[in-house]
Amino acid sequence: MLEACITSVADGGDADHIIVIDNGSRADLSLDVECIRPTVNLGYGGGANAGFRRAAELGATSIALLNDDVVVEPGWLRPLLEALVGDPTIGAAQPKLLFAGSDPPRVNSVGVAIGADGSGQDIGYDELDGPEFEEPRAIAAFTGGAVLFRAEFLQATGGFDDSYFLYYEDVDLARRGSALGWTYRCVPASRVWHRVSASTARLGDRARYLQERNRLRYAFRFGDRSLVTKAVWLSIRRLRWSPRGTHARALLAGLASVPRALVERLHK
């Protein structure tokens, strides 16, 4: 899977340098690319930040982030680069993500919207690809699965908040960037194919815990009273569903994040 991703990027054109973050694994990787190997698992955001720092050292003016279960189409990078060049306020440009193996193609994401309960929702999710998904559009948030960042944006925001570890670090980053005046765009002329959760499926209930905890943390950090109320009420309702213990731990951990969220609000 990783080799397919790297090969597609190398063959896709326009990428000057490829960096792989082997995030705390013990795999014996033989890759003809630069590989950064943290001694511990830094989480998705922390691993990505390590790559961002290295790219900045190399003088990158734009930095693409891809999940390892993504395969890009030839020429995918050029439309995203052109979007950044065409508008200096754009901090991130997202391609159209399609579900790998879908025929006819089905949309994985053309941007991310935040629901009334604080949940991140991929725009166009599981819909058939068609004319309504062909035009570039402004988006409120981007998916971390495939996105091109302006280096200045990452410098201004500090990149991902790696304390999320996994899930919601992308919408958190988008929200913090918006507060600084940055905008985001989906550019469907750039297309990539995504297997979805290929690396996180092994986490089992841990993935559900992180999703729930981080949704609450995001809500407490950025939401108004209505959003916070609906976010907490959703977590309470989920206590009726399996795995109940996981939902309960996520709710408690989310509530425990309130003091930090209040401090972060004061320093926005």
ZAMARGU-4260 file (C-alpha; in steps of 0.2 Angstrom, whole numbers, plus 5000, padded with zeros to 4 digits):
<rodrens>
0) 5000/5000/5000 | 5014/5012/5005 | 5024/5008/4989 | 5009/5011/4978 | 5007/5028/4987
5) 5025/5033/4984 | 5026/5027/4966 | 5010/5037/4962 | 5018/5053/4969 | 5034/5050/4961
10) 5026/5046/4944 | 5013/5060/4946 | 5025/5074/4943 | 5029/5091/4951 | 5034/5084/4968
15) 5052/5089/4972 | 5055/5078/4987 | 5046/5064/4996 | 5047/5061/5014 | 5039/5046/5023
20) 5036/5047/5042 | 5037/5029/5049 | 5028/5033/5065 | 5036/5023/5079 | 5035/5006/5069
25) 5048/4993/5069 | 5045/4989/5050 | 5060/4985/5039 | 5057/4998/5026 | 5067/4998/5010
30) 5062/5014/5002 | 5071/5025/4989 | 5065/5041/4998 | 5069/5051/5014 | 5062/5042/5029
35) 5060/5050/5046 | 5058/5037/5060 | 5052/5044/5077 | 5056/5032/5092 | 5038/5033/5098
40) 5021/5034/5089 | 5018/5053/5088 | 5000/5051/5082 | 4994/5057/5065 | 4997/5076/5069
45) 5013/5074/5078 | 5020/5063/5063 | 5014/5075/5050 | 5022/5090/5060 | 5039/5080/5060
50) 5037/5080/5041 | 5032/5098/5040 | 5048/5103/5050 | 5059/5093/5038 | 5051/5100/5023
55) 5053/5118/5030 | 5072/5114/5033 | 5073/5110/5014 | 5065/5127/5009 | 5048/5121/5004
60) 5035/5134/5000 | 5021/5122/4999 | 5020/5105/5008 | 5008/5091/5003 | 5001/5078/5016
65) 4995/5061/5011 | 4989/5046/5020 | 4998/5030/5016 | 4982/5023/5009 | 4981/5036/4995
70) 4985/5034/4977 | 4986/5050/4967 | 4982/5053/4948 | 4996/5060/4936 | 4996/5079/4937
75) 4987/5079/4953 | 4998/5092/4961 | 4998/5106/4948 | 4980/5112/4950 | 4983/5113/4969
80) 4999/5123/4967 | 4990/5134/4955 | 4976/5137/4968 | 4989/5143/4981 | 4998/5154/4968
85) 4982/5162/4962 | 4976/5167/4979 | 4988/5172/4993 | 4975/5170/5007 | 4972/5151/5003
90) 4982/5141/5016 | 4977/5124/5010 | 4970/5117/4994 | 4962/5100/4995 | 4960/5088/4980
95) 4944/5078/4976 | 4946/5061/4986 | 4937/5046/4978 | 4935/5029/4986 | 4948/5017/4979
100) 4940/5003/4969 | 4923/5012/4966 | 4917/5010/4949 | 4908/5021/4944 | 4918/5033/4956
105) 4911/5038/4972 | 4916/5053/4982 | 4925/5051/4998 | 4928/5070/5001 | 4927/5087/4993
110) 4930/5096/5009 | 4924/5095/5027 | 4909/5103/5036 | 4906/5103/5055 | 4889/5097/5060
115) 4878/5105/5073 | 4885/5092/5086 | 4903/5095/5082 | 4905/5080/5071 | 4916/5082/5055
120) 4907/5077/5040 | 4915/5074/5023 | 4906/5084/5009 | 4899/5072/4996 | 4903/5057/5006
125) 4898/5041/4996 | 4889/5050/4982 | 4892/5046/4964 | 4905/5058/4957 | 4896/5070/4944
130) 4895/5087/4938 | 4891/5094/4955 | 4908/5089/4961 | 4918/5096/4946 | 4919/5115/4951
135) 4932/5122/4963 | 4924/5128/4979 | 4928/5137/4995 | 4928/5125/5010 | 4927/5128/5029
140) 4939/5114/5033 | 4950/5101/5024 | 4953/5083/5027 | 4970/5078/5032 | 4970/5063/5021
145) 4976/5073/5006 | 4979/5091/5006 | 4992/5104/5000 | 4998/5117/5013 | 5006/5134/5010
150) 5022/5134/5021 | 5017/5151/5028 | 5001/5144/5034 | 5009/5130/5043 | 5022/5142/5051
155) 5008/5154/5056 | 4997/5141/5064 | 5011/5130/5071 | 5004/5115/5061 | 4993/5102/5069
160) 4989/5101/5088 | 4997/5084/5091 | 4989/5082/5107 | 4973/5076/5098 | 4984/5061/5093
165) 4972/5055/5079 | 4956/5062/5072 | 4950/5080/5072 | 4967/5088/5071 | 4963/5093/5054
170) 4947/5103/5058 | 4956/5110/5073 | 4970/5117/5062 | 4957/5123/5049 | 4948/5133/5063
175) 4963/5140/5070 | 4969/5146/5053 | 4952/5154/5049 | 4954/5164/5064 | 4970/5171/5057
180) 4962/5175/5040 | 4967/5160/5030 | 4955/5152/5018 | 4953/5135/5010 | 4948/5128/4993
185) 4944/5111/4986 | 4951/5109/4968 | 4942/5094/4960 | 4954/5095/4945 | 4966/5086/4956
190) 4960/5068/4960 | 4966/5055/4972 | 4960/5038/4977 | 4958/5034/4995 | 4956/5017/5003
195) 4949/5024/5019 | 4955/5019/5037 | 4967/5006/5030 | 4980/5010/5043 | 4968/5013/5058
200) 4956/4998/5056 | 4967/4988/5068 | 4964/5001/5082 | 4946/4994/5085 | 4937/5002/5099
205) 4952/5014/5102 | 4948/5023/5086 | 4930/5026/5092 | 4937/5032/5108 | 4948/5045/5100
210) 4934/5050/5088 | 4922/5054/5102 | 4935/5062/5114 | 4942/5073/5101 | 4924/5078/5094
215) 4920/5084/5112 | 4937/5093/5114 | 4935/5102/5097 | 4917/5107/5103 | 4923/5114/5119
220) 4937/5123/5111 | 4928/5132/5097 | 4909/5129/5099 | 4895/5141/5105 | 4883/5135/5118
225) 4872/5127/5106 | 4886/5116/5098 | 4893/5111/5115 | 4876/5106/5121 | 4872/5095/5106
230) 4890/5088/5106 | 4888/5082/5124 | 4870/5076/5122 | 4876/5065/5107 | 4889/5057/5118
235) 4877/5054/5132 | 4865/5046/5119 | 4879/5035/5113 | 4881/5027/5130 | 4866/5016/5126
240) 4876/5009/5111 | 4890/4997/5110 | 4904/4998/5115 | 4897/5007/5130 | 4913/5007/5140
245) 4922/5015/5126 | 4909/5029/5124 | 4909/5032/5143 | 4928/5034/5144 | 4927/5045/5129
250) 4914/5056/5137 | 4924/5057/5153 | 4940/5061/5144 | 4931/5075/5133 | 4924/5083/5149
255) 4941/5082/5157 | 4947/5093/5142 | 4936/5108/5147 | 4949/5117/5158 | 4962/5117/5144
260) 4948/5122/5131 | 4944/5137/5141 | 4962/5142/5142 | 4964/5140/5124 | 4948/5151/5121
265) 4956/5165/5131 | 4972/5164/5120 | 4963/5164/5103
</rodrens>
